[in-house]
Amino acid sequence: MRLTGHVSLVASGAYGFDLTDPLDCHVYLVRGARHSALVDAGAGRSADAIVRAVRATGADPGHLLLTHGHADHSGGAAALAERLPGLRVRAGAEAAAWIAAGDEQGVSLDRGKAAGYYPADYTLAPCPQVEAMADGEEIDLGGGVVLRAVATPGHADGHLCYHLRTPDYRGLFSGDCVFTGGRVSLQNLHDCRVPEYAASLTLLAALDVDALFPGHHEVSLARAGRHLAAARDTVARGLLPRSTT
């Protein structure tokens, strides 16, 4: 599903557009003049479908940029790395350690199973080749298309958003940090931290953003700064925005 001249949606589950397995987050393909990158990996049960969708665009992604460790975003990393030779998998430092080891407690998969969100037989495949990505690190895809990591803890430790610069617009891949309408995702998990979350929302609202590409729900292709401002303004009143969960 082509969203802009540089961004396509290649997977999306039940909390999105039902393109692939119900457990999947939105998985995006970002293309520049020389290279391409995937943002997030889905839960892993749609890896073949994701590869087919990517191949149909003619892209050969060299990077997989994970927003955080929760299994609906990182569970497909090992399978995609196996199917796309040379794929470089990146994540925030805390998340990278859990993803590399297949640490189901670290990524709170144990809690997700207990809540009935994941089936009991679902497992997190270790992805030992994942590398830590630092705040501010950039991936240049060519032709003026650049992705920059933005550290945004709160929803989960090691959460990264990716700020997209193109010659025509600015975008934000926000993972589960912020959604359209200024909504957030607060969950009763070991690494969901309210003060850090509030600081991350304030940071994001200061970015130049035209398009918002979140991990679930609706996408905003124009005037997307209003969604980030809504979250910031709620935080400024001493509150937290409405949660999607």
C-alpha positions in Angstrom: 0.0 0.0 0.0 1.8 3.2 -1.2 1.3 6.0 1.3 3.7 8.6 -0.1 6.4 8.7 -2.8 8.9 7.2 -0.2 6.8 5.2 2.2 4.7 2.1 1.7 2.8 0.0 4.2 3.7 -3.7 3.7 2.1 -5.2 6.8 -0.7 -4.3 9.3 -2.7 -6.4 11.7 -6.0 -6.3 13.6 -5.2 -2.9 15.2 -4.7 -1.4 11.7 -5.7 -2.4 8.2 -5.8 -6.2 8.4 -3.3 -6.7 5.6 -1.4 -9.5 7.3 -1.5 -11.5 10.5 -3.8 -10.1 13.2 -0.8 -9.7 15.7 1.2 -7.5 13.3 1.9 -3.9 13.9 2.2 -1.6 10.9 5.4 -2.4 9.0 6.7 0.3 6.7 9.1 0.3 3.8 11.0 3.5 3.2 12.8 4.0 -0.1 15.5 6.5 -1.0 17.4 6.9 -4.3 20.1 4.3 -3.3 18.8 2.3 -0.4 15.6 1.2 1.4 14.7 0.3 5.0 12.0 -1.4 6.9 10.5 0.1 10.0 9.4 -2.6 12.4 9.0 -6.3 11.7 5.5 -7.5 12.8 5.1 -10.5 15.0 6.8 -13.0 12.7 3.9 -15.1 11.3 3.7 -12.9 8.2 7.4 -12.8 7.2 6.8 -14.4 3.8 4.0 -12.1 3.0 6.1 -9.1 4.0 9.0 -10.2 1.8 6.6 -10.7 -1.1 5.2 -7.2 -0.6 8.7 -5.7 -0.4 9.8 -7.6 -3.5 6.8 -6.4 -5.4 8.0 -2.8 -5.0 11.4 -3.7 -6.4 13.1 -2.8 -3.2 16.0 -4.7 -1.5 16.1 -3.3 2.1 19.4 -3.1 3.8 18.1 -2.0 7.2 15.4 -3.1 9.6 14.8 -0.4 12.2 12.8 -1.6 15.2 10.9 1.0 17.3 10.9 -1.3 20.4 11.0 -4.8 21.7 7.3 -5.7 22.1 6.7 -8.9 20.1 4.2 -7.4 17.6 7.0 -5.1 16.5 10.1 -7.2 16.9 8.9 -10.8 16.7 9.5 -11.0 13.0 13.0 -9.6 13.1 14.8 -13.0 13.0 12.6 -14.4 10.2 13.0 -11.2 8.0 16.8 -11.3 8.6 16.8 -14.9 7.4 14.8 -14.2 4.3 16.5 -10.9 3.3 20.3 -11.6 3.3 22.4 -8.7 4.4 19.6 -7.0 6.3 21.1 -5.0 9.2 18.7 -5.1 12.2 18.8 -2.1 14.6 17.0 -1.3 17.9 17.5 0.8 21.0 20.1 -0.6 23.4 17.8 -2.0 26.0 15.4 -3.5 23.4 18.3 -4.9 21.4 19.5 -7.0 24.3 16.1 -8.6 24.8 15.5 -9.2 21.1 18.9 -10.7 20.6 18.3 -13.2 23.4 14.6 -13.8 22.7 13.9 -12.7 26.3 10.1 -13.0 26.6 10.1 -11.4 30.1 12.2 -8.5 28.9 9.8 -7.6 26.1 6.8 -8.4 28.3 5.6 -11.2 26.1 4.8 -13.2 29.3 2.3 -10.4 30.3 0.9 -10.3 26.8 0.2 -14.1 26.9 -1.4 -13.8 30.4 -3.7 -11.1 29.1 -4.7 -13.3 26.1 -3.3 -11.0 23.5 -0.8 -13.6 22.3 -1.6 -17.3 21.9 0.1 -19.6 24.5 2.2 -21.3 21.8 3.6 -18.0 20.4 7.4 -17.7 21.0 9.8 -14.9 20.4 12.5 -16.1 18.0 16.0 -14.7 19.1 17.6 -12.4 16.6 21.3 -12.4 17.7 22.4 -10.1 14.9 20.4 -7.1 16.2 22.6 -4.1 16.9 22.1 -1.2 19.2 21.2 2.1 17.6 22.0 5.4 19.3 19.8 8.5 19.8 20.5 10.8 16.9 22.1 8.2 14.6 21.1 8.7 11.0 20.5 6.3 8.0 21.0 8.0 4.6 18.9 6.3 2.0 20.0 8.6 -0.8 18.3 11.4 -2.7 17.8 13.5 0.4 15.9 10.7 2.2 17.3 10.3 5.8 16.0 8.5 8.9 17.2 9.8 12.3 16.7 7.8 15.5 15.0 9.7 18.4 15.1 8.2 21.8 11.6 8.2 23.3 11.4 6.0 26.4 8.1 5.7 28.3 6.0 3.2 26.5 8.9 0.8 26.8 12.7 1.0 27.6 14.7 1.4 24.4 11.8 2.8 22.4 13.0 4.8 19.4 11.0 6.9 17.0 12.4 7.6 13.5 12.3 11.1 12.1 12.1 11.1 8.3 13.5 13.9 6.1 12.8 14.0 2.4 13.1 16.8 -0.1 9.3 17.3 0.0 8.1 16.6 3.6 9.0 15.5 7.1 7.6 12.4 8.8 7.7 10.5 12.0 7.6 6.7 12.5 6.3 6.8 16.1 6.0 3.1 17.0 3.7 2.9 20.1 4.8 6.3 21.6 2.1 8.5 20.1 -0.9 8.0 17.7 -3.2 10.2 15.8 -5.3 12.4 18.0 -2.4 12.7 20.5 -3.3 9.2 21.9 -0.6 7.1 23.7 -0.2 3.5 24.9 0.1 3.2 28.7 0.4 -0.4 29.9 1.0 -2.1 33.2 4.4 -3.4 32.2 7.8 -3.3 34.0 9.3 -0.7 31.7 6.3 1.6 31.0 7.4 4.8 32.8 5.1 7.9 33.1 7.7 10.7 33.7 9.9 9.5 30.8 6.8 9.1 28.6 5.8 12.7 29.3 9.3 14.0 28.4 9.2 12.0 25.2 5.9 13.5 24.1 7.2 17.0 24.7 10.3 16.3 22.7 8.4 14.9 19.7 6.1 18.0 19.6 9.1 20.1 18.9 10.0 18.2 15.7 9.1 19.4 12.2 6.5 16.8 11.1 4.1 16.7 8.2 3.2 13.0 8.2 2.7 10.6 11.2 3.3 6.9 10.7 2.4 5.2 14.0 2.7 1.5 14.9 -1.1 0.9 14.8 -4.4 2.6 14.0 -4.7 5.6 11.6 -2.0 7.2 9.5 -1.8 11.0 9.1 -0.3 12.2 5.8 -0.6 16.0 6.3 -0.5 18.5 9.2 0.5 15.7 11.5 2.2 18.1 13.9 -1.3 18.7 15.4 -1.3 15.1 16.8 2.0 15.6 18.5 0.9 19.1 19.8 -2.2 17.6 21.3 -0.2 15.1 23.3 2.2 17.9 24.4 -0.6 20.2 25.4 -2.2 17.6 27.6 1.1 16.9 29.3 1.6 20.7 29.9 -1.7 20.6 31.9 -0.2 18.0 34.2 -2.2 15.2 32.6 -1.4 12.3 30.2 -3.2 11.9 26.8 -5.9 9.3 26.3 -4.5 5.8 26.1 -5.3 3.4 23.2 -5.1 0.5 25.6 
